[in-house]
């Protein structure tokens, strides 16, 4: 069952980066990360495919944790 949830989470993450909307995408990504359904590595991979540098993801993550 856990694998199904993780597969669905990865699909949701990929979709979020494909249809990039800055705050909605980061909210989706970091909510999934905080729920332990995806790894930071998964987010970095999806972001990279969308042309977003790892440094940007790390900056957004720091912002997310501070809020």
Secondary structure, DSSP 4 states (H G I P E B T S, - for coil): -HHHHHHHHHHHHHHHHHT--HHHHHHHHHHHHHTTSS-HHHHHHHHHHTT--HHHHHHHHHHHHH-
